[in-house]
Amino acid sequence: MKPTPHCFAAGTAAPALLPPASLILLVIAFCAVFAPLSTQAQPRIGEMKGFKFAEYFSERQTQMKSLLEGATGRRRDDGTILLTGAKLQTFKLNGDPEITVEAPQCVHDPKTRSVSSEGALSVRTADGKFALSGEGFRYGQTNQWLIISNNVRTTIHGDLVARTEETARAAPTGGATNEFEIVSHSFDYRSETGLGIYRENVRVTGTNVSLQSGLLTLELPMKERQLRKVSADEDVQMDYSGNQAWGQKVVYDLETGLARVTGQPRWRSEERQGRADEFLIDRTNKLVVATGHAWLSIPSHNLGATALLNPPRPGAAPPAASSNQVVEITSASYRVQTNLAVFNGPVALTNLADGQPRGSLTCRALTALFTGTNQISTLTAEQDVTIRQDENQITSAKAFFTGTNNLLELTGNPAWRSGVRTGKGDVMFIDGNRNEMIVRGNASMRLPAEELGSRGGPGQPDAPPTTTGTNSQAAEIFSHDYTMRAESASFQGGVYISHPRMAWACETMNIHLPTSASPERKIIAEQKVFFNLLDEKGQKVNGSAEKAVYTYAITPAWTNELMELTGNPVITTTNGTFRNRTIILDRTRNKVMAPGRYTVRGVVPGDTNKFVVPRKKWFK
């Protein structure tokens, strides 16, 4: 006789297993039925027919407590009694029927005080809310143990299940019954240990729940007559209301209502799935706590990962969309509820497109709020936040992402890097819908000088583009705030540019970066524009205007570098001052062009339409 246990579904199906009183009633039934066979005087004849043994309540001696009936009873040579058509009924004190136990054939051994059979066994309550059946059993009265060897089947009505608010909502309406069924190869119970065990191919099925395992153990002390714990072992698999969980061991504590899943546990709920060293599941609060090597996967579209993990790159188009994108989160631990997930560090979030990393976020703590549609409402990353995507990187103390408008806010010394370009400010925003980055408060940007203009000296060819971004090859831009897009950047408030060839100051500035369609770089400065220059001979040139448009483009065939000044433009050098309604500086040919009437004060060498422009910056 091989016993086997059944397992419950990762904390969700535990209350749907054997109710606290059911197994105790079964053992009591055997005690009550076969006790008379051991205490009654043995019959003198070899066979009895149509026998009955009755037991009465001591407090009400006219009320029958149990009734054992049999078709035949025959004492064999070894002293055992062979019973056929055995039927036991137990009753309550008020006379209502309680439990019925039937066995077509069984053997009672008065010496060992045991009953056994290779045939069928059936146990059911009078109200039909609990039933147990199997083939081949053995019952020991002295120590109160029961073994059922084959084809064990237990049926439990929903009314006997410990009801919670959740199970009450899930219960059928309109008079439909809510039943749970436990099927296993074998079953045994021993009162000295208080353990009832279903063994081999254990399956639990019921409304919105199914469970499979190799072993199912119920901790049910006889004295207390109360189910304490349920544990499932060996390849536990559960499906509850569309949620699935797997593990090698699940322990459900009825006192706390918590289930602990160990042995490479994992779970899946709709489009989310996770794993860890250990799960703690709280059905009442719909809570899953993962501890140790915790991992969670959700679809990227639930996270709106465009802004969070794909910051805009100046001069580059947004990455191509992929239909197969997921976000994987690893952490030391996490806590997931219906609309909340909290991760504790170190936390690493990775966006995968077709199995390849596309962007990542690392931090020490991460909190996500979900909407009813399983979409991310908000996500907060804190402590040592770093976001990477290809050559892009953003760092800050805190990042706050809003899924409704695909906007990421970064505070706490936020800084960004894209290749050799870098920048920082008091607050940064990444707008995924517009594919732009906004930096506010003490904003600054550092980039290779050639991206704003040439770095060569007078009469010299342009130096090759730099990729190192060192001080001598870099330009810096300072402002109150700026907005960066794929092909442009806009600066507002106290704008200042420090460049190897020029220094600018103004209130607003727009920079258009070169694209594959156009190699032209353009800077448009407005409102109180000032600039100064210094050539290699020390000649100083200061300029001012209400608007300055600087254009620089280089191709294999030609180079063009012009600065057009309008709005009371003035150029001042050590030789004098030059004014006109429009002044154009051709820096490629070292000329100043002033259409229409112009004014020159001071000494100007050479032609009035030829004004040497210095090539180096003048520092005050």
PAVO-361481 format. One line per 3 residues: number of its first residue (from 1); their letters; for each residue z, x, y of C-alpha. Coordinates in steps of 0.02 Angstrom, whole numbers, plus 50000, padded with zeros to 5 digits. Last residue first. Layout:
REM residues N
NUM) a) Z,X,Y  ...
***
This chain:
REM residues 620
620) kfw) 48991,51908,54470  48884,51941,54317  48699,51955,54346
617) kkr) 48591,51923,54194  48439,52029,54160  48252,52008,54179
614) pvv) 48235,52013,54368  48098,51909,54449  47971,52000,54557
611) fkn) 47898,51883,54687  47710,51869,54704  47653,51725,54813
608) tdg) 47718,51813,54969  47616,51966,54918  47708,52131,54918
605) pvv) 47891,52164,54952  47996,52024,55027  48110,52075,55171
602) grv) 48220,51935,55241  48190,51750,55259  48045,51668,55167
599) tyr) 47999,51486,55194  47868,51388,55098  47729,51264,55136
596) gpa) 47626,51200,54989  47644,51260,54809  47777,51395,54784
593) mvk) 47739,51514,54640  47854,51659,54598  47783,51791,54482
590) nrt) 47848,51911,54349  47701,51872,54232  47804,51807,54084
587) rdl) 47943,51751,54199  47833,51629,54294  47959,51557,54416
584) iit) 47903,51394,54496  47979,51337,54660  47956,51161,54724
581) rnr) 48011,51093,54894  48016,51273,54955  48142,51407,54996
578) ftg) 48150,51597,54972  48298,51701,55033  48303,51888,55064
575) ntt) 48288,52064,54996  48452,52070,54900  48393,51913,54814
572) tiv) 48411,51727,54850  48308,51587,54773  48330,51412,54844
569) png) 48277,51241,54776  48309,51088,54886  48277,50963,54744
566) tle) 48155,51050,54627  48154,51212,54525  48026,51249,54388
563) mle) 48064,51390,54267  47923,51456,54160  47909,51562,54002
560) ntw) 47745,51556,53902  47694,51676,53764  47521,51680,53685
557) apt) 47415,51700,53528  47545,51724,53388  47646,51585,53470
554) iay) 47793,51588,53591  47863,51447,53696  47990,51440,53837
551) tyv) 48012,51303,53966  48152,51294,54095  48164,51139,54202
548) ake) 48284,51151,54348  48349,51006,54450  48459,50989,54604
545) asg) 48425,51169,54649  48507,51339,54657  48457,51519,54627
542) nvk) 48535,51691,54637  48437,51851,54609  48517,52022,54609
539) qgk) 48418,52185,54599  48518,52310,54494  48370,52412,54437
536) edl) 48376,52337,54262  48362,52162,54334  48502,52040,54371
533) lnf) 48496,51850,54366  48595,51706,54435  48589,51518,54409
530) fvk) 48653,51364,54498  48609,51181,54469  48705,51055,54572
527) qea) 48649,50901,54474  48520,50931,54338  48471,51058,54204
524) iik) 48323,51027,54087  48303,51162,53955  48145,51165,53850
521) rep) 48094,51260,53694  47913,51243,53639  47855,51282,53461
518) sas) 47790,51103,53437  47750,51011,53274  47867,51111,53163
515) tpl) 48002,51087,53292  48070,51190,53436  48234,51136,53518
512) hin) 48249,51022,53669  48400,51060,53777  48468,50933,53899
509) mte) 48589,50983,54036  48709,50892,54151  48831,50953,54284
506) caw) 48759,51125,54320  48791,51311,54295  48670,51438,54221
503) amr) 48679,51623,54180  48523,51721,54133  48444,51856,54028
500) phs) 48576,51895,53893  48633,51712,53905  48795,51630,53967
497) iyv) 48765,51445,53998  48885,51335,54097  48898,51145,54101
494) ggq) 49039,51073,54205  49017,50895,54141  48885,50838,54017
491) fsa) 48781,50927,53885  48637,50851,53783  48566,50934,53626
488) sea) 48396,50913,53545  48294,50916,53384  48413,50857,53248
485) rmt) 48540,50789,53370  48685,50867,53463  48790,50777,53592
482) ydh) 48895,50874,53717  49063,50869,53803  49159,50949,53947
479) sfi) 49039,51094,53948  49016,51273,53888  48857,51351,53817
476) eaa) 48851,51524,53740  48699,51632,53705  48696,51763,53570
473) qsn) 48610,51929,53540  48735,52049,53618  48882,51948,53552
470) tgt) 48821,51948,53372  48729,51795,53302  48671,51885,53146
467) ttp) 48506,51798,53115  48411,51870,53262  48233,51828,53306
464) pad) 48121,51980,53334  48124,52052,53511  47998,51982,53632
461) pqg) 47873,52108,53695  47918,52218,53844  47843,52210,54019
458) pgg) 48011,52172,54095  48147,52164,53961  48145,52062,53801
455) rsg) 48273,51928,53755  48159,51776,53758  48229,51601,53788
452) lee) 48349,51465,53729  48332,51487,53540  48304,51672,53572
449) apl) 48487,51691,53623  48554,51647,53451  48685,51509,53462
446) rms) 48862,51478,53523  48923,51306,53575  49071,51249,53677
443) ang) 49165,51089,53713  49329,51093,53809  49341,50904,53780
440) rvi) 49214,50808,53678  49092,50855,53540  48967,50724,53477
437) men) 48861,50753,53321  48703,50655,53284  48615,50574,53138
434) rng) 48606,50405,53225  48679,50304,53080  48783,50451,53020
431) dif) 48873,50475,53185  48980,50632,53170  49116,50639,53302
428) mvd) 49213,50790,53366  49372,50802,53468  49450,50947,53566
425) gkg) 49296,51057,53555  49203,51179,53444  49035,51258,53410
422) trv) 48939,51378,53299  48756,51421,53268  48717,51561,53145
419) gsr) 48684,51438,53002  48762,51275,53058  48945,51298,53102
416) wap) 49070,51172,53166  49244,51173,53242  49383,51045,53258
413) ngt) 49547,51108,53331  49652,50958,53272  49535,50810,53275
410) lel) 49379,50753,53181  49304,50578,53189  49172,50524,53061
407) lnn) 49066,50369,53094  48966,50270,52966  48989,50108,53065
404) tgt) 49077,50003,52933  49129,50155,52832  49248,50230,52958
401) ffa) 49293,50413,52925  49446,50502,52995  49455,50691,52981
398) kas) 49613,50791,53019  49660,50973,53045  49481,51025,53074
395) tiq) 49336,51122,52996  49150,51083,52989  49021,51183,52891
392) ned) 48832,51179,52878  48731,51305,52776  48707,51181,52631
389) qri) 48834,51044,52665  49015,51090,52689  49165,50993,52758
386) tvd) 49333,51083,52776  49498,50995,52814  49649,51111,52813
383) qea) 49777,50970,52823  49720,50788,52823  49576,50680,52761
380) tlt) 49574,50495,52808  49446,50373,52736  49414,50199,52804
377) siq) 49329,50041,52740  49250,50119,52585  49152,49987,52490
374) ntg) 49222,49902,52335  49159,49732,52396  49337,49676,52440
371) tfl) 49351,49822,52560  49419,49992,52510  49546,50104,52600
368) atl) 49542,50290,52560  49680,50420,52588  49656,50608,52564
365) arc) 49784,50748,52569  49770,50939,52561  49588,50955,52612
362) tls) 49415,50995,52543  49251,50905,52578  49084,50936,52493
359) grp) 48897,50911,52514  48737,50902,52414  48796,50963,52243
356) qgd) 48664,50933,52107  48680,50799,51971  48538,50692,52037
353) aln) 48626,50693,52206  48809,50743,52197  48932,50725,52342
350) tla) 49089,50827,52313  49269,50789,52366  49401,50922,52335
347) vpg) 49587,50888,52357  49724,51020,52341  49807,50914,52356
344) nfv) 49866,50737,52347  49747,50589,52335  49784,50410,52391
341) aln) 49671,50264,52343  49688,50088,52414  49602,49919,52397
338) tqv) 49646,49870,52217  49765,50015,52189  49733,50198,52151
335) rys) 49861,50339,52159  49803,50519,52145  49861,50686,52078
332) ast) 49823,50872,52086  49652,50830,52154  49468,50812,52107
329) iev) 49352,50687,52191  49173,50656,52133  49051,50561,52243
326) vqn) 48895,50493,52161  48711,50491,52206  48565,50432,52098
323) ssa) 48451,50338,52217  48423,50495,52319  48393,50502,52506
320) app) 48303,50650,52583  48411,50760,52690  48411,50724,52877
317) aag) 48277,50819,52976  48310,50994,53039  48308,51074,53213
314) prp) 48493,51051,53239  48576,51003,53073  48666,50837,53065
311) pnl) 48825,50829,52958  48792,50771,52778  48960,50747,52691
308) lat) 49051,50617,52794  48907,50553,52898  48787,50519,52755
305) agl) 48923,50489,52626  48935,50303,52656  49075,50298,52528
302) nhs) 49022,50151,52421  48842,50211,52433  48898,50376,52358
299) pis) 48948,50292,52195  49127,50328,52138  49201,50464,52027
296) lwa) 49384,50512,52010  49467,50666,51936  49651,50716,51917
293) hgt) 49688,50888,51844  49872,50837,51830  49940,50664,51872
290) avv) 49848,50499,51890  49939,50344,51955  49854,50176,51925
287) lkn) 49919,50021,52015  49880,49837,51994  50054,49794,52062
284) trd) 50107,49699,51907  49995,49800,51793  50078,49966,51836
281) ilf) 49983,50105,51748  50043,50285,51737  49903,50402,51687
278) eda) 49921,50579,51620  49818,50738,51609  49686,50658,51718
275) rgq) 49528,50549,51711  49432,50432,51824  49297,50299,51840
272) ree) 49234,50187,51979  49077,50080,51969  49163,49930,51887
269) srw) 49331,49998,51831  49331,50148,51714  49476,50244,51639
266) rpq) 49515,50413,51560  49657,50488,51459  49645,50661,51380
263) gtv) 49801,50633,51273  49917,50532,51383  49933,50353,51447
260) ral) 50100,50288,51516  50120,50100,51539  50244,50026,51662
257) gte) 50325,49853,51660  50494,49933,51690  50591,49843,51553
254) ldy) 50436,49810,51449  50396,49995,51433  50217,50023,51375
251) vvk) 50174,50188,51290  49992,50237,51268  49934,50384,51163
248) qgw) 49766,50465,51125  49676,50397,51277  49544,50274,51337
245) aqn) 49538,50142,51474  49418,50003,51523  49421,49874,51661
242) gsy) 49307,49722,51642  49453,49599,51634  49545,49716,51514
239) dmq) 49452,49830,51393  49558,49954,51297  49528,50103,51185
236) vde) 49662,50207,51100  49595,50347,50992  49754,50379,50892
233) das) 49914,50303,50959  49977,50142,51038  50155,50114,51098
230) vkr) 50250,49955,51135  50426,49962,51205  50582,49857,51219
227) lqr) 50554,49697,51120  50717,49601,51114  50822,49547,50965
224) ekm) 50965,49656,51026  51038,49680,50853  50869,49689,50766
221) ple) 50800,49825,50880  50614,49796,50918  50516,49951,50967
218) ltl) 50337,49898,50930  50214,50028,50864  50024,50013,50858
215) lgs) 49923,50144,50764  49739,50185,50745  49684,50104,50905
212) qls) 49578,49963,50977  49609,49841,51118  49529,49687,51192
209) vnt) 49576,49585,51344  49505,49449,51456  49576,49310,51345
206) gtv) 49625,49388,51181  49585,49527,51060  49694,49662,50985
203) rvn) 49623,49779,50853  49709,49904,50740  49593,50001,50627
200) ery) 49734,50082,50531  49919,50040,50549  50026,49906,50633
197) igl) 50205,49965,50652  50366,49870,50687  50508,49985,50736
194) gte) 50692,49936,50749  50739,50097,50661  50868,50021,50544
191) sry) 50775,49854,50548  50619,49923,50466  50451,49839,50496
188) dfs) 50284,49871,50413  50103,49822,50440  49936,49857,50357
185) hsv) 49748,49860,50384  49756,49790,50560  49714,49633,50660
182) ief) 49811,49571,50811  49752,49407,50889  49795,49339,51060
179) ent) 49780,49157,51105  49755,49060,51267  49721,48878,51227
176) agg) 49610,48767,51333  49694,48613,51410  49590,48612,51568
173) tpa) 49641,48783,51624  49632,48954,51543  49763,49085,51590
170) ara) 49701,49224,51705  49806,49166,51853  49961,49157,51743
167) tee) 49921,49327,51670  49920,49402,51846  50080,49317,51904
164) tra) 50164,49381,51748  50193,49293,51583  50279,49376,51437
161) vld) 50173,49309,51295  50242,49166,51192  50147,49035,51292
158) ghi) 49986,49132,51261  49989,49087,51077  50004,49234,50958
155) ttr) 49898,49262,50802  49936,49405,50684  49817,49464,50548
152) vnn) 49854,49596,50416  49713,49627,50292  49812,49739,50175
149) sii) 49982,49812,50134  50115,49706,50216  50283,49797,50218
146) lwq) 50449,49718,50267  50620,49794,50293  50789,49712,50304
143) ntq) 50902,49850,50240  50977,49744,50101  50840,49611,50098
140) gyr) 50694,49724,50056  50523,49641,50072  50360,49697,49992
137) fge) 50187,49630,50031  50011,49623,49962  49886,49525,50065
134) gsl) 49910,49473,50244  49957,49333,50362  50052,49309,50525
131) afk) 50058,49155,50636  50135,49113,50805  50107,48968,50925
128) gda) 50080,48838,50790  50230,48734,50846  50306,48747,50671
125) trv) 50294,48935,50669  50184,49024,50544  50202,49152,50405
122) sla) 50073,49174,50265  50076,49301,50124  49937,49331,49998
119) ges) 49945,49417,49831  50003,49585,49769  50181,49525,49781
116) svs) 50355,49588,49820  50533,49524,49849  50684,49638,49859
113) rtk) 50871,49629,49823  50859,49790,49723  50952,49717,49575
110) pdh) 50900,49536,49608  50714,49582,49599  50607,49435,49660
107) vcq) 50424,49435,49613  50291,49340,49714  50152,49213,49692
104) pae) 50064,49088,49805  50169,49153,49952  50215,49038,50097
101) vti) 50331,49061,50245  50360,48915,50366  50459,48935,50528
98) epd) 50550,48817,50648  50564,48636,50593  50673,48526,50707
95) gnl) 50841,48480,50631  50946,48498,50789  51018,48663,50724
92) kft) 50844,48732,50704  50754,48734,50537  50682,48861,50417
89) qlk) 50550,48827,50284  50511,48936,50135  50371,48905,50011
86) agt) 50343,48990,49844  50196,48923,49742  50237,49038,49600
83) lli) 50396,49139,49576  50421,49278,49449  50604,49327,49432
80) tgd) 50654,49505,49392  50776,49548,49252  50661,49669,49162
77) drr) 50626,49540,49027  50560,49413,49152  50647,49267,49233
74) rgt) 50527,49125,49271  50516,49016,49426  50387,48882,49446
71) age) 50314,48772,49584  50433,48842,49713  50537,48780,49858
68) lls) 50653,48872,49977  50737,48768,50112  50825,48838,50264
65) kmq) 50958,48788,50390  50989,48610,50326  51107,48508,50433
62) tqr) 51250,48422,50339  51359,48577,50354  51354,48578,50542
59) esf) 51445,48733,50605  51412,48824,50442  51226,48782,50449
56) yea) 51155,48738,50278  51055,48832,50146  50940,48747,50020
53) fkf) 50864,48811,49857  50730,48706,49771  50650,48715,49599
50) gkm) 50494,48622,49545  50494,48704,49376  50616,48829,49305
47) egi) 50582,48954,49166  50679,49063,49045  50833,48954,49033
44) rpq) 51003,49011,49085  50964,49010,49269  51038,49151,49373
41) aqt) 51186,49100,49478  51139,49090,49661  51176,49239,49772
38) slp) 51019,49341,49752  50899,49196,49748  50992,49116,49892
35) afv) 50955,49269,50002  50769,49248,49974  50733,49118,50104
32) acf) 50855,49161,50244  50822,49347,50239  50633,49320,50232
29) aiv) 50641,49202,50380  50753,49319,50477  50621,49454,50458
26) lli) 50483,49340,50525  50591,49272,50664  50627,49449,50720
23) lsa) 50441,49486,50725  50408,49337,50835  50556,49345,50954
20) ppl) 50497,49484,51070  50315,49428,51079  50186,49529,50982
17) lap) 50052,49592,51101  49988,49514,51262  50123,49596,51366
14) aat) 50046,49764,51322  49867,49720,51364  49855,49804,51532
11) gaa) 49952,49961,51502  49813,50060,51427  49751,49926,51309
8) fch) 49870,49901,51166  49868,49985,50996  49879,49918,50818
5) ptp) 49967,49994,50670  49920,50030,50487  50013,50015,50321
2) km) 49941,50083,50158  50000,50000,50000
***
